[in-house]
Amino acid sequence: MQAAALEQTVIEKHFTLNRIQRTGTTRHPLNPNELKEMVKLSGILKKAMVRIKKPSASELKNKIVARRSIHLVKEFKKGHVISENDLQ
């Protein structure tokens, strides 16, 4: 599931038809139903992933004038009266 969260397109997973028969390939193989469920959950996880939108060139250009915020130039002690010189 971690691979799906990292948007990997290929996941190697061993599966078995008989858990009683031990093989040297892995200690935790899935049976066919578990493998099917893993694929289903990977698809759900992929759809649920939030994509962070990167700003377009025009959005970056307008970024400075479009933002309406002020920032303090440094941290101040409690009770400090903020002046215009304290703002960025």
HELIX and SHEET records of a PDB file:
HELIX    1   1 GLN A    2  ALA A    5  1                                   4    
HELIX    2   2 PRO A   32  ALA A   48  1                                  17    
HELIX    3   3 ALA A   57  ALA A   66  1                                  10    
HELIX    4   4 GLU A   84  ASP A   86  5                                   3    
END                                                                             
